[in-house]
Amino acid sequence: MEPRGEKSGEADGVHVTPQLLKARSGEFALESILLLKLRGLGLVGLGCLGDCLGLEWLDLSGNALTQLGPLASLRQLAVLNVADNRLTSLEPLAACENLQRLNAAGNLLAGPAQLQCLAGLRGLERLRLRDPLARLSNPLCTSPCYWASVRELLPGLKVLDGERVSGRGSDFYQLCRDLDSSLSPDPGAPGPRPAEAQPWVEPGYWEAWPPRSSSILEEACRQFQDTLQECHDLDRQARDSLAQAARALSPAGAAATSFVF
């Protein structure tokens, strides 16, 4: 699913203000804000967000943003989530020199050219442009060479779309991608089509067998039922004995059996 359809215009949308930032963060000074969650507020403009110079973690997902201009002054920003907006460019992020993680799934990024601004971010290790679980993507993700082009443009990435592309564990993800490719051939490609998968056991293999009569089994079941009934009888007798003892030891019982001197 691509980003949500038409949202409210900027005239009717919400803009970031100092009052909003202070209310959401609990800080009195914008420069003191380190972590900020502005998710799903209907934001159409970032206003004075660029004044939060100490900001390190920022969530702007689920809004109606079309540009990120004020973020260019956030040099300390390390984690940014702008998923599910209407962004066509990430250019202001080129100045966020400490950015390490970026989630931009569910926007309108059309091609690798929109990612060129990230090439200078040496610390960028995790990038998400599509999220199958949340059904978010970008137009550029539909290209057959999407994966390869992003890897070539951003060789320092360790994780792309939640999958390891370098370092420990990347071989496993590469194997999974190779298997997916081999199991999903191009329908228009020449050559014989793969055989349709067949069950590996005969029909009825997993069905339960009908019970077989056995005199030994029947006798064991009868003895078990007799023993179980005996246990029930003993349990009932024990409860009756305990009830009698409780009545005898109760204050009323004690008074009835007490002696007068």
C-alpha positions as CSV (number, residue, x, y, z in Angstrom):
1,M,0.0,0.0,0.0
2,E,1.4,3.4,-0.9
3,P,1.0,6.5,1.3
4,R,-2.5,7.5,2.2
5,G,-4.5,9.5,-0.2
6,E,-5.3,13.2,-0.2
7,K,-4.8,14.8,3.2
8,S,-5.8,18.1,4.5
9,G,-4.1,21.1,2.9
10,E,-1.5,23.1,4.7
11,A,-3.9,25.9,5.5
12,D,-6.1,23.4,7.5
13,G,-3.3,21.2,8.9
14,V,-1.3,21.4,12.0
15,H,2.1,23.2,12.2
16,V,4.8,22.7,14.8
17,T,4.9,25.5,17.3
18,P,7.0,26.1,20.4
19,Q,3.9,25.4,22.6
20,L,3.4,22.1,20.9
21,L,7.0,21.1,21.3
22,K,7.1,22.0,25.0
23,A,3.8,20.2,25.6
24,R,4.9,17.0,23.9
25,S,8.4,17.0,25.5
26,G,7.9,18.5,28.9
27,E,10.9,20.7,28.4
28,F,10.9,24.5,28.8
29,A,13.7,25.2,26.4
30,L,13.6,23.8,22.8
31,E,17.4,23.3,22.9
32,S,17.0,20.9,25.8
33,I,14.7,18.5,23.9
34,L,16.5,15.2,23.1
35,L,13.6,12.9,22.2
36,L,10.4,13.9,20.5
37,K,7.4,11.9,19.3
38,L,5.0,13.8,17.0
39,R,3.3,10.8,15.4
40,G,-0.1,11.0,13.8
41,L,-0.8,14.6,14.6
42,G,-1.8,15.7,11.1
43,L,1.3,17.9,10.7
44,V,1.7,19.7,7.4
45,G,4.6,22.0,8.4
46,L,7.6,21.6,10.8
47,G,7.7,25.2,11.8
48,C,10.2,25.9,14.5
49,L,11.3,22.2,14.9
50,G,14.8,23.3,13.6
51,D,15.3,25.2,16.9
52,C,15.6,21.9,18.8
53,L,19.3,21.8,18.2
54,G,20.0,19.0,20.7
55,L,17.4,16.6,19.2
56,E,18.7,13.0,18.8
57,W,15.5,10.9,18.3
58,L,12.5,12.1,16.3
59,D,9.3,10.4,15.2
60,L,7.2,12.2,12.5
61,S,5.4,9.2,11.1
62,G,1.8,9.2,10.1
63,N,1.5,12.9,9.2
64,A,1.0,14.9,6.0
65,L,4.5,16.3,5.5
66,T,5.7,17.2,2.0
67,Q,9.1,18.6,2.9
68,L,11.7,18.4,5.8
69,G,13.4,21.7,5.4
70,P,13.8,22.6,9.1
71,L,15.5,19.3,9.9
72,A,18.7,20.5,8.1
73,S,19.8,22.3,11.3
74,L,19.5,19.1,13.5
75,R,23.2,18.0,13.4
76,Q,22.8,15.8,16.5
77,L,19.9,13.8,15.1
78,A,20.6,10.0,15.1
79,V,17.2,8.3,14.7
80,L,14.5,9.7,12.4
81,N,11.1,8.1,11.5
82,V,9.2,9.9,8.7
83,A,7.2,6.9,7.5
84,D,3.7,7.4,6.1
85,N,3.9,11.0,4.9
86,R,4.0,12.6,1.4
87,L,7.7,13.3,0.9
88,T,9.2,13.4,-2.6
89,S,12.6,14.5,-1.4
90,L,15.0,13.8,1.6
91,E,17.4,16.6,0.6
92,P,17.5,18.4,4.0
93,L,18.8,15.3,5.6
94,A,22.1,15.7,3.9
95,A,23.1,18.1,6.7
96,C,22.1,15.6,9.5
97,E,25.7,14.3,9.7
98,N,25.1,12.1,12.8
99,L,22.0,10.3,11.3
100,Q,22.3,6.5,11.9
101,R,18.7,5.2,11.4
102,L,16.1,6.4,8.9
103,N,12.6,5.1,8.2
104,A,11.1,6.7,5.1
105,A,8.7,3.9,4.1
106,G,5.3,5.0,2.8
107,N,6.3,8.1,1.0
108,L,6.5,9.3,-2.7
109,L,10.3,8.7,-3.4
110,A,10.3,7.9,-7.1
111,G,13.9,6.7,-7.7
112,P,17.4,6.3,-6.5
113,A,18.1,10.0,-7.3
114,Q,16.0,10.9,-4.3
115,L,18.5,9.0,-2.1
116,Q,21.6,10.7,-3.4
117,C,21.5,13.2,-0.6
118,L,22.1,10.3,1.9
119,A,25.3,9.2,0.2
120,G,27.4,11.6,2.4
121,L,26.0,10.3,5.7
122,R,28.9,8.0,6.8
123,G,27.1,6.9,9.9
124,L,23.9,5.8,8.2
125,E,23.6,2.1,8.9
126,R,19.8,1.3,8.8
127,L,17.4,2.4,6.1
128,R,13.8,1.4,5.6
129,L,12.0,2.3,2.4
130,R,9.3,-0.4,2.5
131,D,7.5,-2.1,5.3
132,P,5.5,-5.1,4.2
133,L,3.9,-5.6,7.7
134,A,2.6,-2.1,7.8
135,R,1.9,-2.2,4.0
136,L,4.0,0.9,3.3
137,S,6.4,1.4,0.4
138,N,7.8,3.9,-2.1
139,P,7.5,4.0,-5.9
140,L,11.2,3.3,-6.3
141,C,10.8,0.0,-4.5
142,T,8.9,-1.5,-7.4
143,S,12.0,-1.4,-9.7
144,P,13.6,-4.8,-10.3
145,C,17.0,-3.2,-9.6
146,Y,15.9,-1.4,-6.4
147,W,17.9,-3.5,-4.0
148,A,21.1,-3.4,-6.1
149,S,20.9,0.3,-6.8
150,V,20.4,1.2,-3.1
151,R,23.3,-1.0,-2.1
152,E,25.5,0.6,-4.7
153,L,24.5,4.2,-3.7
154,L,24.8,3.5,0.0
155,P,27.6,0.9,0.5
156,G,27.8,1.7,4.2
157,L,24.4,0.3,5.0
158,K,24.2,-2.7,7.3
159,V,20.4,-3.1,7.3
160,L,18.0,-2.3,4.4
161,D,14.2,-2.8,4.9
162,G,14.9,-4.9,8.0
163,E,17.3,-7.3,6.3
164,R,21.0,-7.5,6.9
165,V,23.0,-6.5,3.8
166,S,26.5,-6.6,5.3
167,G,28.1,-7.9,8.4
168,R,27.1,-10.9,10.5
169,G,23.9,-12.6,9.3
170,S,23.8,-11.0,5.9
171,D,24.6,-14.3,4.2
172,F,21.4,-15.8,5.5
173,Y,19.3,-13.0,4.1
174,Q,21.1,-13.2,0.8
175,L,20.4,-17.0,0.7
176,C,16.7,-16.3,1.3
177,R,16.6,-13.7,-1.5
178,D,18.3,-16.2,-3.8
179,L,15.8,-18.9,-2.9
180,D,12.8,-16.5,-3.5
181,S,14.2,-15.7,-6.9
182,S,14.7,-19.3,-7.9
183,L,11.2,-20.3,-6.6
184,S,9.5,-17.4,-8.4
185,P,10.7,-17.5,-12.0
186,D,9.6,-15.0,-14.6
187,P,6.3,-16.3,-16.2
188,G,7.4,-15.1,-19.6
189,A,10.8,-16.7,-19.5
190,P,11.4,-19.5,-22.1
191,G,12.0,-23.0,-21.0
192,P,10.1,-25.7,-19.2
193,R,8.0,-24.6,-16.3
194,P,8.8,-26.2,-12.9
195,A,6.7,-29.1,-11.9
196,E,3.8,-28.5,-9.6
197,A,4.5,-29.5,-6.0
198,Q,3.0,-32.8,-4.9
199,P,2.2,-34.3,-1.5
200,W,5.1,-36.3,-0.1
201,V,2.8,-38.8,1.7
202,E,-0.1,-40.9,0.4
203,P,-3.7,-39.7,0.9
204,G,-5.0,-40.7,4.3
205,Y,-1.5,-41.0,5.8
206,W,-2.4,-38.5,8.6
207,E,-5.8,-40.0,9.4
208,A,-6.3,-41.7,12.8
209,W,-6.4,-45.5,12.7
210,P,-9.6,-47.0,14.1
211,P,-9.1,-48.4,17.6
212,R,-8.5,-52.1,17.8
213,S,-10.2,-54.3,20.4
214,S,-7.9,-56.0,22.9
215,S,-8.9,-58.1,25.9
216,I,-5.7,-57.0,27.7
217,L,-6.5,-53.4,27.1
218,E,-10.2,-53.9,28.2
219,E,-9.1,-55.6,31.4
220,A,-6.6,-52.8,32.1
221,C,-9.3,-50.2,31.6
222,R,-11.7,-52.1,33.9
223,Q,-9.0,-52.3,36.7
224,F,-8.3,-48.6,36.3
225,Q,-12.0,-47.7,36.7
226,D,-12.2,-49.9,39.8
227,T,-9.2,-48.3,41.3
228,L,-10.5,-44.8,40.5
229,Q,-13.8,-45.6,42.1
230,E,-12.1,-46.9,45.2
231,C,-10.1,-43.6,45.4
232,H,-13.4,-41.7,45.2
233,D,-14.8,-43.7,48.0
234,L,-11.8,-43.2,50.2
235,D,-11.8,-39.5,49.5
236,R,-15.5,-39.3,50.5
237,Q,-14.8,-41.2,53.7
238,A,-11.9,-38.9,54.5
239,R,-14.0,-35.8,54.0
240,D,-16.7,-37.2,56.3
241,S,-14.1,-37.9,59.0
242,L,-12.7,-34.5,58.7
243,A,-16.1,-32.9,58.9
244,Q,-16.9,-34.9,62.1
245,A,-13.6,-33.9,63.7
246,A,-14.2,-30.2,62.8
247,R,-17.7,-30.3,64.4
248,A,-16.3,-32.0,67.5
249,L,-13.5,-29.4,67.9
250,S,-15.7,-26.4,67.1
251,P,-16.7,-24.0,70.0
252,A,-20.3,-25.3,69.9
253,G,-19.1,-28.9,70.1
254,A,-16.7,-28.1,72.9
255,A,-19.4,-26.5,74.9
256,A,-21.7,-29.5,74.5
257,T,-19.0,-31.9,75.7
258,S,-17.5,-29.7,78.5
259,F,-17.9,-30.7,82.2
260,V,-19.0,-28.4,85.0
261,F,-17.0,-28.6,88.2
